Amino acid sequence: MFTKQRLTGAYKTARVEKFDKTTKYVFISDHHRGDGSMSDEFTRNRNIFQHAIDYYYKNGFTYVEAGDGDELWEYQDAKLIKNAHPEVFSTIKKFYDDDRFIMMYGNHNIYIKNKSYVEEHYYTNYDEYSETFFDFLKGIEPIEALVLKHPETGQEILTVHGHQGDAPNDQLWIFTMLSLKYFWRFLHAFGIRNPVSPVKNIYRRHKIEKNYSKWIEENKMMLICGHTHRFKFPKKDALPYFNLGCCVYPTIITAIELEGETIQLVRWKIKGNEEGVLNIVREIMRGPAHVSEFDMRREDYGIN
């Protein structure tokens, strides 16, 4: 419902950044960071995520958090989330202080669309040990959409969370939020999922992805998003629809890296070596591929 209009609207109001041979971006979405309790789906992968963003920080990447970073539907007070994951937020602050952090909102953290909410919950943080407030992400302006544009070729890449046009999670989000906050939240601890979510509802997920594909075909543009939790990396000359997956798979998180003009899908996971020692490793799942392979403006572009 309204996917075409919502994606087009997001594109028209998007923040625009350049990408070229020198740039490095990593896109991660759907962390669903909670308060550290049994219903916090992020907790089981927190160490993997921490290791991953430490790697990206040390290697000069700009970190794009593409929506649903914090689970604000279940825990509207972001202070609870920040206190539960202090090391994660400390690294995020390092990215932000270096002007290498872009925060986007999805449906589960739609509250950060509101400037006053951001000022109250993200401009400062509280140190429980010293009982003092300190500057956190002061001045940050979360966005709905990001367009990366190549200065020479003009090729564009649109990044959104992906909930745009998904009626229960977009136009009717407040009703879905209430059902999650006061009912489904307590079943998460037992592995029971909300059927309104596209994560476990295959019909809804395929319908959403079909609507994405229609928009891509009409606008001839690469699209990177999350929301469905199903990672996706297209073959050459297929519709350039990329999905980030999520951070709540058991023992694995997925991400998309855009390094220079090359794009690839990676996963971070726990893996044992021959001695049985567990390590966190980074594996390339799809790619690498040059972004020009997904430029639908090419005369020879054929959809497989």
Backbone torsions as a table, in degrees:
resi	resn	phi	psi	omega
1	MET	NA	117.9	175.5
2	PHE	63.8	17.7	-178.9
3	THR	-59.4	-44.2	-178.9
4	LYS	-59.3	-48.1	-178.7
5	GLN	-66.5	-40.4	-176.8
6	ARG	-69.2	-42.1	179.2
7	LEU	-67.9	-40.1	179.0
8	THR	-65.0	-41.6	177.2
9	GLY	-62.5	-41.5	178.5
10	ALA	-63.7	-40.1	179.0
11	TYR	-62.7	-43.2	-176.0
12	LYS	-67.0	-28.0	-177.9
13	THR	-106.4	11.8	-173.6
14	ALA	-71.0	152.3	168.4
15	ARG	-72.8	135.2	-176.4
16	VAL	-111.2	127.6	175.8
17	GLU	-128.6	155.4	177.4
18	LYS	-90.6	155.2	167.0
19	PHE	-134.9	142.1	178.5
20	ASP	-153.3	-161.3	-175.6
21	LYS	-66.9	-16.0	-174.3
22	THR	-99.2	-11.8	-171.5
23	THR	-88.9	156.2	176.7
24	LYS	-137.5	121.1	176.7
25	TYR	-127.8	141.3	169.0
26	VAL	-124.2	133.7	-178.0
27	PHE	-113.0	125.9	176.6
28	ILE	-137.8	140.8	-179.7
29	SER	-140.8	172.0	171.8
30	ASP	56.8	52.8	174.4
31	HIS	-76.3	-40.9	-178.2
32	HIS	55.6	47.9	178.3
33	ARG	-62.9	131.2	-179.0
34	GLY	-119.1	-152.6	-173.8
35	ASP	-95.6	11.6	178.6
36	GLY	85.4	0.8	179.8
37	SER	-82.0	-176.6	-178.4
38	MET	-63.1	-25.7	-179.6
39	SER	-86.1	-0.5	179.2
40	ASP	-83.6	103.2	-176.3
41	GLU	-71.1	-19.2	-177.9
42	PHE	-75.0	-28.5	-170.3
43	THR	-56.0	-40.1	-175.6
44	ARG	-66.0	-22.4	180.0
45	ASN	-111.8	12.3	-175.1
46	ARG	-60.5	-42.3	-178.6
47	ASN	-66.9	-37.5	177.2
48	ILE	-63.9	-46.3	-179.5
49	PHE	-62.8	-42.0	179.7
50	GLN	-60.2	-43.8	179.0
51	HIS	-63.1	-40.2	-178.7
52	ALA	-65.5	-47.9	-176.7
53	ILE	-73.1	-25.9	171.7
54	ASP	-62.0	-42.3	178.0
55	TYR	-60.8	-47.2	-177.2
56	TYR	-67.7	-33.6	177.7
57	TYR	-67.1	-47.7	-177.7
58	LYS	-64.6	-26.8	-176.1
59	ASN	-100.8	16.0	168.2
60	GLY	78.0	22.0	179.1
61	PHE	-81.8	151.3	164.6
62	THR	-90.2	128.8	-175.1
63	TYR	-96.5	117.2	177.0
64	VAL	-103.7	110.3	177.2
65	GLU	-92.2	101.5	-164.8
66	ALA	-90.2	49.8	172.3
67	GLY	97.3	148.9	179.5
68	ASP	58.8	35.0	175.1
69	GLY	-65.8	-53.2	177.6
70	ASP	-104.9	138.4	-177.7
71	GLU	-84.5	77.9	-175.0
72	LEU	-82.4	-14.0	174.0
73	TRP	-66.3	-39.9	-178.1
74	GLU	-87.5	-32.9	-176.1
75	TYR	-131.4	85.2	-173.3
76	GLN	-66.8	-24.1	176.9
77	ASP	-86.5	102.0	-175.7
78	ALA	-62.9	-19.1	178.8
79	LYS	-59.5	-37.3	179.4
80	LEU	-62.7	-37.4	-179.0
81	ILE	-71.9	-45.0	179.8
82	LYS	-62.8	-38.8	179.2
83	ASN	-69.6	-27.9	-178.9
84	ALA	-77.6	-24.6	-174.8
85	HIS	-133.9	60.6	-173.5
86	PRO	-63.2	-37.3	-178.1
87	GLU	-68.0	-38.9	178.4
88	VAL	-60.6	-48.1	-177.4
89	PHE	-71.3	-27.3	174.9
90	SER	-64.4	-40.0	178.2
91	THR	-71.5	-38.9	176.2
92	ILE	-59.1	-41.0	177.9
93	LYS	-62.0	-37.2	177.6
94	LYS	-62.5	-43.0	174.9
95	PHE	-59.2	-46.9	-176.5
96	TYR	-64.1	-43.3	179.6
97	ASP	-63.2	-26.7	177.8
98	ASP	-91.3	7.1	-178.2
99	ASP	59.4	42.4	-179.7
100	ARG	-129.7	30.9	-179.9
101	PHE	-132.3	127.1	176.7
102	ILE	-122.1	119.3	-178.5
103	MET	-103.7	125.7	178.0
104	MET	-115.3	153.3	177.3
105	TYR	-104.7	144.4	173.2
106	GLY	-116.2	-157.9	179.8
107	ASN	-76.1	-37.7	-176.6
108	HIS	-78.2	-13.0	171.9
109	ASN	-126.8	38.0	-179.3
110	ILE	-59.7	-21.7	-179.2
111	TYR	-59.6	-28.3	-177.6
112	ILE	-76.0	0.5	169.6
113	LYS	-69.6	-22.8	-177.8
114	ASN	-89.7	118.8	-175.8
115	LYS	-61.0	-40.2	-178.3
116	SER	-65.6	-34.4	177.1
117	TYR	-65.5	-43.2	179.9
118	VAL	-63.2	-43.8	179.3
119	GLU	-59.8	-41.0	-177.3
120	GLU	-73.5	-37.9	-169.9
121	HIS	-105.1	-19.2	-173.9
122	TYR	-122.7	-19.0	179.7
123	TYR	-67.2	-34.0	179.7
124	THR	-129.5	165.7	174.6
125	ASN	-137.2	165.6	-174.8
126	TYR	-118.0	126.7	176.7
127	ASP	-91.5	109.0	-176.6
128	GLU	-67.4	-29.0	-178.8
129	TYR	-69.9	-49.8	-179.1
130	SER	-89.6	-8.2	-179.8
131	GLU	56.6	44.7	179.3
132	THR	-133.3	154.6	174.2
133	PHE	-92.5	148.2	176.6
134	PHE	-142.3	157.1	179.3
135	ASP	-62.8	133.5	179.9
136	PHE	-113.0	-94.3	177.6
137	LEU	-107.6	51.1	-174.2
138	LYS	-61.6	124.9	179.4
139	GLY	91.1	-1.1	-177.7
140	ILE	-65.7	143.8	179.4
141	GLU	-126.0	93.2	178.0
142	PRO	-59.2	147.8	-176.0
143	ILE	-125.4	161.4	175.9
144	GLU	-88.2	-34.4	-172.9
145	ALA	-145.4	150.2	177.4
146	LEU	-128.9	131.7	174.0
147	VAL	-114.3	121.7	172.6
148	LEU	-98.3	126.4	-174.9
149	LYS	-125.5	131.4	178.5
150	HIS	-80.3	125.5	-174.1
151	PRO	-67.1	-21.9	-178.2
152	GLU	-98.5	-47.6	-176.0
153	THR	-87.1	-22.5	-176.8
154	GLY	79.7	1.1	178.5
155	GLN	-62.8	138.4	-177.4
156	GLU	-120.3	146.6	175.4
157	ILE	-125.4	119.5	178.5
158	LEU	-95.5	131.0	174.3
159	THR	-120.4	126.6	173.3
160	VAL	-136.6	171.5	175.9
161	HIS	-68.3	-43.9	177.2
162	GLY	117.2	-0.2	179.2
163	HIS	-83.5	-8.2	-175.9
164	GLN	-58.3	118.7	179.2
165	GLY	90.7	-7.8	176.2
166	ASP	-84.3	94.4	-165.4
167	ALA	-47.6	-51.8	-178.4
168	PRO	-63.3	-23.1	-177.7
169	ASN	-110.3	6.0	179.9
170	ASP	-128.5	-84.4	-178.5
171	GLN	-63.5	-34.5	-176.0
172	LEU	-110.3	27.2	-171.7
173	TRP	-61.0	-33.0	-175.4
174	ILE	-64.4	-34.0	178.5
175	PHE	-72.9	-39.4	177.0
176	THR	-65.6	-39.1	178.1
177	MET	-61.1	-43.9	-178.7
178	LEU	-64.1	-38.9	179.3
179	SER	-67.4	-35.2	178.3
180	LEU	-71.4	-45.5	-174.9
181	LYS	-64.2	-37.4	-173.1
182	TYR	-108.4	0.6	179.4
183	PHE	-139.7	-67.2	-172.8
184	TRP	-65.4	-28.0	179.2
185	ARG	-53.1	-40.8	-175.4
186	PHE	-77.7	-14.3	177.6
187	LEU	-91.6	-14.2	179.3
188	HIS	-59.3	-35.8	-178.5
189	ALA	-61.3	-20.6	179.9
190	PHE	-106.1	9.7	176.4
191	GLY	80.4	14.1	-179.9
192	ILE	-92.4	127.8	-174.1
193	ARG	-102.5	153.7	175.6
194	ASN	-72.7	122.5	-177.8
195	PRO	-67.9	-15.8	176.5
196	VAL	-72.3	-25.0	-179.1
197	SER	-69.7	140.9	176.9
198	PRO	-73.6	-8.0	-176.1
199	VAL	-62.3	-47.3	-178.4
200	LYS	-105.5	-12.6	-179.9
201	ASN	-92.1	98.6	-173.4
202	ILE	-62.4	-40.4	-179.6
203	TYR	-60.8	-46.1	-179.1
204	ARG	-65.0	-41.5	-178.4
205	ARG	-63.0	-44.8	-179.7
206	HIS	-67.6	-34.2	178.1
207	LYS	-65.6	-43.1	178.4
208	ILE	-61.9	-46.8	-178.4
209	GLU	-65.9	-32.9	176.1
210	LYS	-65.0	-39.2	177.9
211	ASN	-68.2	-37.9	174.1
212	TYR	-57.9	-47.0	-175.7
213	SER	-61.9	-38.4	177.7
214	LYS	-61.5	-43.3	-179.3
215	TRP	-65.2	-43.3	179.4
216	ILE	-60.1	-44.8	-178.4
217	GLU	-64.0	-39.6	-179.2
218	GLU	-72.9	-34.1	-174.1
219	ASN	-101.8	-6.8	176.6
220	LYS	51.5	55.6	-174.9
221	MET	-143.6	143.0	173.3
222	MET	-65.1	141.4	177.9
223	LEU	-129.2	126.9	174.0
224	ILE	-115.3	127.8	178.7
225	CYS	-153.4	-179.7	177.2
226	GLY	-127.9	-123.7	171.6
227	HIS	77.9	-51.4	-176.2
228	THR	-80.5	-14.8	-177.9
229	HIS	70.3	7.0	179.7
230	ARG	-107.5	110.6	-177.4
231	PHE	-65.9	150.1	-176.6
232	LYS	-151.4	132.7	174.7
233	PHE	-138.8	114.5	-171.9
234	PRO	-74.8	156.4	171.9
235	LYS	-75.9	165.1	179.5
236	LYS	-59.0	133.7	178.3
237	ASP	71.2	5.5	169.9
238	ALA	-83.9	170.5	176.5
239	LEU	-58.6	129.1	-174.2
240	PRO	-78.8	66.9	176.9
241	TYR	-104.1	117.9	-179.1
242	PHE	-115.0	133.5	175.8
243	ASN	-123.1	137.8	-172.7
244	LEU	-78.4	-14.4	-173.1
245	GLY	76.8	-129.6	-178.0
246	CYS	-167.8	-176.8	177.8
247	CYS	-111.4	12.3	-175.1
248	VAL	-117.3	13.5	167.4
249	TYR	-65.5	151.2	175.8
250	PRO	-62.1	119.0	174.6
251	THR	60.4	27.1	-179.6
252	ILE	-155.4	142.9	168.7
253	ILE	-128.8	153.2	-179.4
254	THR	-122.2	156.0	-178.0
255	ALA	-154.5	160.6	172.6
256	ILE	-116.0	129.3	178.5
257	GLU	-107.5	131.9	172.6
258	LEU	-117.5	99.9	-178.0
259	GLU	-111.9	110.9	-171.7
260	GLY	66.3	-120.8	178.9
261	GLU	-112.2	20.3	-178.4
262	THR	-115.3	136.2	-177.4
263	ILE	-123.2	143.2	178.3
264	GLN	-154.4	153.9	176.4
265	LEU	-100.2	128.3	-178.9
266	VAL	-126.5	160.5	172.3
267	ARG	-131.3	145.6	174.4
268	TRP	-111.4	130.5	-174.5
269	LYS	-149.6	165.2	174.5
270	ILE	-90.9	128.8	-177.2
271	LYS	-140.3	137.0	179.5
272	GLY	-89.0	143.1	175.4
273	ASN	-91.7	-172.0	-175.7
274	GLU	-63.8	-26.0	179.0
275	GLU	-88.1	-0.4	-179.8
276	GLY	84.8	9.3	178.3
277	VAL	-81.8	130.9	-178.7
278	LEU	-85.7	132.1	178.5
279	ASN	-132.1	155.8	172.4
280	ILE	-94.4	122.8	-175.4
281	VAL	-123.9	154.6	176.5
282	ARG	-108.0	127.0	-179.4
283	GLU	-125.6	138.4	175.7
284	ILE	-83.5	122.3	-178.6
285	MET	-93.4	-42.1	-179.7
286	ARG	-141.2	144.6	-179.3
287	GLY	93.6	-166.3	0.3
288	PRO	-74.0	156.0	178.3
289	ALA	-142.3	146.9	177.6
290	HIS	-76.1	136.6	-175.9
291	VAL	-61.9	-24.5	179.4
292	SER	-63.9	-21.7	176.8
293	GLU	-65.0	-20.2	-177.5
294	PHE	-109.3	19.0	178.2
295	ASP	-85.7	102.9	-175.9
296	MET	-71.9	-5.5	177.2
297	ARG	-79.3	-11.8	177.7
298	ARG	-62.2	141.0	-179.4
299	GLU	-67.0	-29.2	-176.4
300	ASP	-95.4	10.5	-177.0
301	TYR	-70.1	125.1	177.8
302	GLY	-123.7	134.5	-177.7
303	ILE	-88.6	120.4	178.6
304	ASN	-91.9	NA	NA
